[in-house]
């Protein structure tokens, strides 16, 4: 009877995972060696990304910069209807930033220079010569994403990081394109996922209009790759030889070739 109580107490401690026979320091949790204490905490991008991908599970990753030309037929669902395009994504972004003050905007892709509402409005409405422009003249929407292989789910993922509102050179008095503002994708996603009015518009079936979050999740847009991670940090257009007789066409073909490389990479993952 004398030895019963110490043995009983030891059994309770072991069941609770508090064995007095050993003491281990708690280490940072990963998907390979998860913590045995409390909730598992994994490092992941909770600032820019709307997806919950653990950094430890990224087996392959490459950055891709893309451009959506809203004038293209496939992208008219985002461009909006009518002459003013007041129900399009550019106008909806403007209202979210200026009218609702719901989205924080920045002047740089490092997100170190916040823009005031007045600065954003000036960038949005005025071109290089100080002339006013219309919403329909802002038909470029750029974004940066990571092409990631998530080994935890054995899946390739397009993980968008931020959007860039761009004034085309033609709208900017042919003085070159101008960045209007950068927006964190997670902020954009969370604000528009339940928005009652902002919609990807199905002109053939109004009952199937989607939220912007649904449209981006299902990739209901056409985009062209402008840049991918490279040692020179150069745009695809800048990597075309100056001696090429048609550099714009060659840059487009090179962008398509890169798209096929991504498809081939994903396809080859399952060949073995």
Number of C-alpha atoms within 10 A of each C-alpha: 5 6 7 8 10 10 11 10 10 15 14 12 14 12 9 9 11 13 13 9 8 6 8 5 5 9 11 12 17 16 15 8 9 14 16 11 10 6 9 12 13 18 15 14 15 11 11 17 20 20 16 12 22 17 14 16 20 16 12 12 17 13 17 19 20 20 19 18 21 24 17 14 11 14 18 19 24 26 27 25 14 10 9 13 19 16 19 23 22 23 20 19 19 17 15 18 19 17 11 10 12 14 16 19 22 20 20 16 16 8 15 9 12 15 19 15 15 10 14 19 16 14 21 22 17 16 22 16 10 12 11 13 15 14 19 20 17 24 21 20 19 21 23 23 21 19 19 19 21 19 15 13 10 12 12 18 17 19 22 23 20 21 23 24 21 20 26 20 14 13 22 21 14 12 13 12 17 17 16 22 23 24 24 23 23 20 17 21 19 13 15 19 16 13 12 8 10 22 25 26 24 14 13 8 8 9 9 12 17 18 20 24 22 16 18 15 15 9 11 16 18 14 19 15 23 21 21 21 14 11 6 8 10 13 16 20 17 14 14 16 12 9 7 10 9 11 16 13 13 17 20 16 13 18 20 13 13 17 14 12 12 14 11 11 12 14 10 10 12 8 6 4
